[in-house]
Amino acid sequence: MIEKIKNIIIKQVHYNDDENRQNFSDILSNTLHKDYSYLSGLFSEVEGITIEKYVINQKIEKVKELIIYDQLSLSEIAFQLGYSSVAHLSTQFKKTTGLTPSHFKKVGNSKRNPLDKI
């Protein structure tokens, strides 16, 4: 069940270009036909982090990837990943990585993590 949750989140964050984003809680509940509170509790118990934190970690890795590709502006990246603003993305990025997005852009690829290590 944990692997299914992770796979759904990874698919949504990294491979879904749909602009009509749903809440991850709705996506997980509907896809796995389980109550979200059950899924959330199980995930936290097994993984030691919340589903929300796992989603944030996946989004930040996607932001790193997009920054390195250097094809989108930060505001386009924020929009693509469903952030309410560039400021929100930047704050979450710094909180997670310890770097601002612009500083990360300078140091580049050495700070990326493989998806299975997140």
Secondary structure, DSSP 4 states (H G I P E B T S, - for coil): -HHHHHHHHHIIIII---SSPPPHHHHHHHHHTS-HHHHHHHHHHHHSS-HHHHHHHHHHHHHHHHHHHT-S-HHHHHHHTT-S-HHHHHHHHHHHHSS-HHHHHHHGGGG---GGG-
